[in-house]
Amino acid sequence: LRAISKKSVKNPMVVRSIENANRDKKAVKGWIESIKELHRSKPMPTVHYTRQMPDIDSLMQVWPEEVEALMREIKLPSADMDLDLKDFARVVCAILDIPVFSSMTESLHVLFTLYMEFKNNQHFQRTNQEGAQAQ
């Protein structure tokens, strides 16, 4: 995978050093917060795949009801399967409609990007919180 571009931050921040930092805890905390803000405001790198990969938004679409029903009935692959890691990753990608080519790197990048999108999605965070409260 190759990150083609990282655009500069819209509003550059001045990063400074702190004189006698061991005596000025407030200034150190402020400096740490400014660095955190700098990292939060950095744009995500753009990744160009060597082959066509599905868009993350399309992978996040709701499955047809028939597929949902089938997923409730069948046992999904688990780590207990007699597969090596590479083949297990191929199975998981196949279930999620992520194509796998000769190199697994790009497919795994899509898989983990999809995972992060679901993990950070507010709808699923609410659903997980509601499920935890019901237990």
C-alpha positions as CSV (number, residue, x, y, z in Angstrom):
1,L,0.0,0.0,0.0
2,R,1.3,3.4,-0.7
3,A,0.1,6.6,0.9
4,I,0.1,9.0,-2.0
5,S,-0.5,12.3,-0.2
6,K,-0.8,13.8,3.2
7,K,-2.2,17.3,2.9
8,S,-0.9,19.9,5.2
9,V,-2.9,21.0,8.1
10,K,-5.2,23.9,7.2
11,N,-4.2,26.1,10.2
12,P,-0.5,25.5,11.0
13,M,0.2,25.3,14.7
14,V,3.3,26.7,16.4
15,V,5.1,24.0,18.3
16,R,7.5,25.5,20.9
17,S,9.7,24.3,23.6
18,I,9.1,25.0,27.2
19,E,11.8,26.6,29.4
20,N,12.2,24.9,32.8
21,A,9.5,22.4,31.9
22,N,10.0,20.5,35.2
23,R,8.7,23.7,37.1
24,D,5.8,24.5,34.8
25,K,3.3,21.6,34.8
26,K,0.5,23.8,33.4
27,A,2.6,24.7,30.3
28,V,3.6,21.1,29.8
29,K,-0.1,20.0,29.9
30,G,-1.0,22.7,27.5
31,W,1.8,21.6,25.2
32,I,0.6,18.0,25.3
33,E,-2.9,19.1,24.5
34,S,-1.7,21.2,21.5
35,I,0.2,18.2,20.2
36,K,-2.9,16.0,20.6
37,E,-5.0,18.6,18.7
38,L,-2.3,18.7,16.0
39,H,-2.6,14.9,15.5
40,R,-6.4,15.0,15.5
41,S,-6.5,17.6,12.8
42,K,-4.1,15.7,10.5
43,P,-5.9,14.3,7.4
44,M,-6.0,10.6,6.8
45,P,-3.6,9.4,4.2
46,T,-5.0,8.5,0.8
47,V,-4.4,4.9,-0.1
48,H,-4.4,3.7,-3.7
49,Y,-4.8,0.0,-4.2
50,T,-3.2,-1.9,-7.1
51,R,-6.6,-3.6,-7.8
52,Q,-10.1,-2.4,-7.6
53,M,-11.4,-2.8,-4.0
54,P,-15.0,-2.1,-2.8
55,D,-15.8,1.2,-1.2
56,I,-16.1,1.0,2.6
57,D,-19.6,2.6,2.5
58,S,-20.8,-0.2,0.2
59,L,-19.4,-2.8,2.5
60,M,-21.3,-1.3,5.4
61,Q,-24.7,-1.5,3.7
62,V,-27.3,-3.7,5.3
63,W,-27.4,-7.2,4.0
64,P,-30.6,-8.6,2.4
65,E,-32.9,-10.1,5.0
66,E,-32.3,-13.6,3.6
67,V,-28.6,-13.3,4.3
68,E,-29.3,-11.9,7.8
69,A,-31.5,-14.9,8.5
70,L,-28.9,-17.3,7.2
71,M,-26.2,-15.7,9.3
72,R,-28.4,-16.2,12.4
73,E,-28.8,-19.9,11.6
74,I,-25.3,-21.0,10.5
75,K,-22.2,-21.1,12.6
76,L,-19.7,-18.5,11.5
77,P,-16.0,-19.5,11.2
78,S,-14.1,-19.3,14.5
79,A,-10.5,-19.5,15.5
80,D,-11.0,-23.1,16.3
81,M,-11.2,-24.0,12.6
82,D,-8.4,-26.2,11.2
83,L,-7.0,-23.4,9.0
84,D,-3.8,-21.4,9.0
85,L,-4.1,-17.7,9.6
86,K,-3.8,-16.8,5.9
87,D,-6.7,-19.1,4.9
88,F,-8.8,-18.0,7.9
89,A,-8.3,-14.4,6.7
90,R,-9.4,-15.4,3.2
91,V,-12.6,-16.9,4.6
92,V,-13.4,-13.8,6.6
93,C,-12.8,-11.6,3.6
94,A,-14.9,-13.8,1.4
95,I,-17.8,-13.6,3.9
96,L,-17.6,-9.8,3.9
97,D,-17.3,-9.5,0.1
98,I,-13.7,-8.2,0.2
99,P,-11.8,-9.6,-2.7
100,V,-8.5,-11.4,-2.1
101,F,-5.8,-11.3,-4.7
102,S,-2.3,-12.8,-4.6
103,S,-1.2,-10.5,-1.8
104,M,-3.4,-10.3,1.3
105,T,-2.0,-6.9,2.4
106,E,-4.6,-4.8,0.5
107,S,-7.5,-7.1,1.5
108,L,-6.5,-7.0,5.1
109,H,-6.2,-3.2,4.9
110,V,-9.8,-3.1,3.6
111,L,-10.9,-5.5,6.4
112,F,-9.4,-3.5,9.2
113,T,-10.6,-0.2,7.7
114,L,-14.1,-1.7,7.7
115,Y,-13.7,-2.9,11.3
116,M,-12.6,0.6,12.4
117,E,-15.6,2.2,10.6
118,F,-18.0,-0.2,12.3
119,K,-16.3,0.3,15.7
120,N,-16.4,4.1,15.3
121,N,-20.0,4.2,13.9
122,Q,-22.3,6.0,16.4
123,H,-25.2,3.7,15.5
124,F,-23.3,0.5,16.5
125,Q,-21.8,2.2,19.6
126,R,-25.4,2.9,20.7
127,T,-26.5,-0.7,19.8
128,N,-23.6,-2.2,21.8
129,Q,-24.4,0.1,24.8
130,E,-28.1,-0.9,24.7
131,G,-27.2,-4.6,24.5
132,A,-24.8,-4.3,27.5
133,Q,-27.4,-2.5,29.6
134,A,-30.0,-5.2,28.7
135,Q,-27.7,-7.9,30.1
